[in-house]
Amino acid sequence: MQRPADAADLDYGSISALLGALHARKMSASELLERTIARIEALDGKINAIIVRDFDRARDAARAADAALGRGERLPLLGIPVTMKEPFNVAGLPTTWGFPHFRDFRPAEDALVVSRLKAAGAIIIGKTNIPIGLRDFQSYNEIYGTTRNPWDLDRSPGGSSGGSGAALAAGFGPLSIGSDIGGSIRVPAHFCGVFGHKPSLGLVPLRGYSLPPTPPVPGQGDLAVLGPMARTASDLALSLDVIAGPDDLRDGVGYRLALPAPRHAALEDFRILVIDTHPLMPTGDAVRSAIGRLADRLGRSGVHVARASASLPDLADSARLYMRLLNGARSPRLTPAALAEAQGLAAALSSEDRSLQAERARGWGMLHREWLAADAARLQLQQRWQQFFREFDAVIYPVATVPAFPHDHSEPFEARQLDIDGKLYNYSDACFIWADPASTCGLPATAVPIERTPTGLPIGVQIIGPYLEDRTTMTLAGLIEREFGGFVPPPSL
């Protein structure tokens, strides 16, 4: 069988390019898999991205894919190696969420997303690393150790889908599936120079993505979503088509997916608001200046670019609401003692304290009536965004205030600080604030790499769009990729 001329095509090729090679019989699925496994075994010792490996079953799946290809079968991901973030249930593999006491938990069945990927011909090769409880913008835990950024091993690859971002940047397969409640897809994409898509809330079903040993049941999270990470915008769109759609055990009984087409096909037809600052947190100069240069390039390309709008919802109020909802959504993981402590701390807060730390404290111990009030405020905010998107097609927004930062595993977590241009800020404030507003209001957001710093670190932006108009944000990401570049492999690899 004829081999591709450039081995880099195997390491960093897009899904469509790899499928083309498979269909043209330039390589087999087994050869592609062995190339990927060899690369993981050669390079992942220093990166530590693929922490659960399923190579034997992957080889069986690759042989089955080759047989199917030989029969002329064509599926969206037939023969393509894929990795999964650790919390996804894959039958027979450990699911721990980074907690040592779940070290021996092995689910009996695949998550629905995993089943859909396999039905589309994907070959699951393993799982990627996370922070304990998915709570951090770094990816380390007692079970699997620390994942390092392929661009700079002394820096974080992001979290909580940091192993997925690192794996893509290192060439360990063209697709990884992550999750996002607080930027957990978008930040690793930004830190590692890859693409990631946080879908509209509810677009991708959550069954089989739950804290052990919870049985896999249909349902929708309050903020959390599942989505693809890849090295091209087109691969995001292709894979989202595979995993999206209602759960047939619940909403799928009566509903079918029919996302609207992208608003525009040409870059110059888009109306974009560019935001590079926040009223509650500074944006580091490297990120802010990169966004400014992108805005200038878009303007010169004929795009309608605005830098301010009276119709933009209040970002400060939105961020406060988000911090409250975020910890409310994470509160079921608290032990009874930790919940009682959190409620005590919240009760001691002054009603006039509207700091982000105070809002997170209130979120941990919210009563249901308080959550209902927060949800009502969210509904009002969603309506304001709906009105905003009558004037604009998308918002370009920072993913994080800085590029990938050095590892910091210091405890307590609440005492950490992040350096922004020489000044220290509360770590949680500085990291989580950029996940809003897309997370708060369930909006789609596509992370796309746009530049690198003078020292070589990637910089990305997130493109936020109207609810359920995921094709608009991914299309715009693809147009920016085509005009201004996209993924570039780390030079050290």
N, C-alpha and C positions, 0 to 999 in steps of 0.2 A: 504494500500500500504506500502511495506517495506521501512523503512528509511535507508539511509547510516549510517554506524556505527560511522563515524567521522564527526562531523558537520563542521570541518575545510575543508573537501572535498567540501562542498558547498560554503564556503567563498573564498577559494583560489584554487579551482580545475581548471584545464585547460579546454578548450572548449571540447577537445576530451573526457576527463574524464567525464565531465558533460553530454555530448551527450550519452556516454555509459550508464550512470545511467538512463537517460531518456528512452533510447531504451530498457533497461532491466526492466523498470517499477519499479525501486527502488525509484523513486520519480516522481512527475509530474512537468510540466512546471510551473503550478500555485504555487506549493510548493516551487520550486526554486526561483520564483519571490518574493513570500512573505518573504522568508528568506533574500533575497537581500534588499528588502524594509525595513525590520525590522533592518537590520544592518545599512543601511543609516540613518534611523531615530534615532538609538541609538548613532552613532559615528560621524555623519557628522556635528553636531553642532559645534564641535571644529575644524574641518578640513575645512568645507565649500567648498567642491569640486563639489557637485551636486547642481547647483544653479537654475536650471529649472527642475521641477519634473513633470512627465507625468504618474503618477502611475495608474490613472483610466483607461486610454486607454491601458496601459501596461497590466493591469489585463484582459481586453477584449482580447488582443492579446494572452495572455497566455492560456486563455480558448480555443481560436481557435487553438493554437498549440497543446494542449492536445487532442482535437478532431482529428486533423490531425495525431498525433502520434498513436492514437487509431485505425486509419484506416490503419496504417502501412506505412504512408508517411515518407520519409527520405529526409531532406534538410540539407545543410551544417551548418546552424545555427538555426535549428528549436528548439524553446524554450529557446534560449540563451539570457540573458539580456545584452544589449549593451548601452553604453552612447556615446553621440556625443559632440564634442567641440561646444561651443556656436555659432560660425558663420555659422554652417551648417543650412540651412533652413529645418525645420520640420513643416509641415503644422499646423497652429494654435498655435504654440509656438513662443515666442518672439525671434527675431534675432536682436542683438544690436551692436555687435562687441565691447561692453563695453562703447559705446557712449550714454550719457544720452538722447540726442535728438532723438535717435532711440528707446527709451524705449517702445513705444507702437506699433512698427512695428511687424506685424505677417504675414508671407508669406502664400499664399494660397496653395502652393504645396511643396512637399518634394524635397530636393536636389537629384540629380541622385544617388549619393552614398547611401543616405537614402533609396531610392526606391529599390536599389539592395540589401541592407541589409534585408529589409522587405521581398522581394521576396525570399530570402534565409532562411526565417523563424525567423530572429532576432526580439527580442522584445525591442523596444526603450523605455528606462525608464526615460531619461532626458538628460539634457545638462550640460557640465562642464565649470568651470570658466576660465577666460582669463584676460590678461591685456588690458587696453583700446587701441583700434586700433591694438592689437596684437604686440605691439612694444617692449615688455620687457621680461626679463628672470625671472620675478616675475608675479604673477597672482592676480591682484587686480584692482578694478574699483569702481566708485561711485555708480553704480547700485547694484552690488552684494557683495561688500566688498572684503576681503582678503582670499585667499586660503592658508592653512598652510601645511607644509610637515609632513606627518604622522610619519616620523622618528624623527623629532624635530620640534615642533610647532612654534618655534622661527625662523625657517628658511624657505626659499623659496622652493616650489615644482618645480620651473622652470617655463618657459613660452616659447611660449605663450600657449602651451597645458598643462599648469601646473595643471589645474583641472583634466584632464584626467590621468596624472601621479599619482596624489594623490589618485584619486578614485581607480585605480588599486592596488596601494600599500595598501589601506585600505580594500580591499576585496569587493568593490562595483560593482561587475560584472567582468567577465574575459576579456572583450574587450572594448576598446574605440577608436574612430576614431578622429585623430588629423590632423594638417596641419603643414607645415614646409617651411619657406622661409629663416630662419636664425638660424636653430637649434631647432625650436619650437617643434618638436617631440623628437629629440635626447637629448636635455638638460633635460627636465622633466624625461625622462627615466633614465638618469644618476643620477639626483638628488634623484629620488624616488626608484631606484633599480629595475626597470622593463625593459621590452624590447620595442623597437620602431623601425619602419622601415620607412625611408624616401625613397619613391620609385624613380625610374628614372623619369626624367621630362616628363610629358605628359602621364604617364602610367595610372593614375587614373583621370577620367574626373572631371572638376571643376564646371559643371552646378549646380546652386543652392548654390554655395559658393561665395558670392559676397556681397559687402558693400550695406546695404539698402539705398534706395529702388530699387536698380538696378534690372531690370527684369532678370530672370534666362535664360541665353542664352549659347549655347555651345561655348567653347573657351579654350585656353591654356594659362597659366600664363607664365611670363618671367622667374621666379625662383621658384614660389610657387608650392608645391605639397601637396596632401592629402594622408594620410597613416594610418596604424593601429598601436595601442599600446596594449600590452598584457603582460602576465606574463611568457610566454614561446615562444621560437622561432618558434615552430611548429604552434602555434596559429597565429603568424604573417603571416606565409605562407598560412594557411587556409583562413584567412580573406582577404588577398590580392587577392586571387583567386576570391573572391566574388565581390570585389569592382573595380578591374582593368578591363581595356578594353576600347576601343574607344566609344565615345558617338554616339549612333545610329542616332542622329539628325545631325551629322556632319561626322567625320572620319569613324564612324561605317557603313556608307553607303557602303564603299568600302573596309574596312580593318577589319581584325579579329586578336585578340591577340594570339600570339604563342611565348611565352618567351622560350629562350633556357634552357635546363636542367642545373643544377649546374655543374661546371667544374669537381668537384670531390665529391666522397661520403665518403672517408676516410680522417681523419684529417691529417695523415702523407703525403698525396699526395699534400697538398696545398703549394704554394710558397707565402710567406707573407713578406711584408716589414713593419717593426714596426717603427713608428715615435712617439717620445715622447717630442720633442722640436719644437719650431718655431723661425724663424729668427727675428720676430718682437714682440714676446710676450713670457715671461717665462711661463713654466708649473710649477704649484705648486708641492711641493715635494710629497704630498700624492698621486696625480695623476701619476706623473712621476715614482715614485717607484713602484706603483701598476702595471703600464704598463711594467716596467722592469721585475717584477716577472712573469707576464703573458708570456712575451717573453721567459724567461728561462724555464717555464713549457712547452711551446709549443716546444721549441727546444729539451727538454728531451723526448717529445712524438714522435719525429721523423719528425716534421714539418721543412721544409726548411725555416729558419728565417733569414732575413737580416736586418741590422740596418741602412744601407745607400745604395744609388743607384745613379749612375751618370745619369740615365734616368729619375729620379724624376723631374717633372716640378718645376720651381722656385716658392716656396711657398710665398715669399714676393711679387713678382709681381702679383701673383694670388690673394692674399688678398687685394691688392690695387684695382685691377679690381673688385673684389666682392663688396667692400664697395661702389664703384661708382654705380654698377648695382643695388645693394640692395636699395639704396635710390632713384634711378631712378624708380624702380618698385613700390616703396611706394609713389612716388610723386603725383599721382592722388588724394590722400587723403588730400593734402594741400589746404588750402583756397587761394584765389587769393592774399591776403595780405601776407600770409606766403610764398607763392611761390616767390613773388617779393622780400621779405626779403632774402630768400635763394639764389636767383640769385645775389643779391647785394653782399652778403658775398662771394660767389664763385668768382665773378668778381674781388674782392679785394685780392684774394689769389695770392701769388707768383707762377709762373710756376715751380719753383724749390721745392715747398712744396709738398712732396709726402707722408706726414703723412696720417694715416688712417682717421683722422678727416677731413683733407682737401679733401680726395677722397669722403667721404660721403657728404661733402658740395657741391662738384661738381655734385654729382649724383642727388641731389634734383632738380636742375634746368636745367638739360641737354637738349639741343636742339636735335631734331631728328637726325641730322647729327652726333652729338657727340655720341648719343646712337648707331648709326650704326657703328661708329668706335670702340666703346667698344664691340659691338657684334662681330665684325670681330676679335678682339683680343681674345674673348672667343672661337671662332671657331678654332683659332690656338692652344689655350690651350687644347681644347677638343682633337685635333689631337695628341698632345703630350701625353695626358693620354692614348689614344688608343694605341699608341706605347709602353708606359710603361707597359700596361697590357698584352703585349706579353711576357714580362719577369716575371711578377708577376700575381698572381690570385687575390690578395686583399691587402689592406693597413689597418693596425690597427693604429688608430689615436685617440688622445684625443677628448672627447666630449666637455669638458670645462676645464679651467685651474685649477679649484678647485672643491671640492664637494659642496653640497648645502650651500649657504651662508646666513647670517642673512637677514631678511627683511630690505629693505632700500627704502622708498617711498619719499625720499627727492627730492625737485625740486629746480632749473631746472634739468631735466633729464641729460642734457649734462655735468653738473658739478659733477655728481656722480663719485665715485672712488671705485675700488675693491681691497681689501687686498689680496695680493699674498705673502704668507710667510713673512708678516711683512712690505711689501713695497706696496705703493698705485699706482694703474694704472688707466688710463681712463676706465670707466665702459664699454662703448660701444666697445672700442678696445678689451678689455679683454674678453668680452662675445661673440661678433659676429665673431671674427677671426676664430674660430674653425668650423664654419658652412661651410666655404670654405675649401677644394675645391669641396666637393660634391654638394653644392648648385650652385656654379658658373657654373659648367660644366654639371649639370643635372644628376649626377651619383647616383646610389643607395647607401644607407648607413644604416646599421643595428646597432642599439645601443643595447649592451648586458651588463648586470651587471657582474662584475668580482670579486669584493672584497668589504670590508668595512674598513673604517678608524678605528684606535684604539678607537675612541669615538663612533663608530657604524654607521657612515654615509655611504651610498652606494657610490661606484665608478664604473663607466662603461667606456666602450670604444665604438667607432664607427668603424665598418668594412666597408670600402669603396671598391666598386667593379666596373667593367666595365659597361658602359651604357647598360641598358636593361638586364643585367645579375643579376637581383635581386635575383634569386634563388640561386646564388652562395653565396652572402653575408648572406642570411638567413640560408642557409645550414651550412656555417662555424659558424655562431652564435649558431646554434643548437649543433654542435659538441663541441664547447667551453663550452656551457651550460652542456652538458652531462659529459664532462671530469673534469670540474673545478667548478661545481656548477651553480647556477642561481639565480632565485628570492627566497628571504627569507622574510617572513612577518615581519613588524616592531614589535619589542617585546612589545611595549606599547599597541598594539591592541590585 
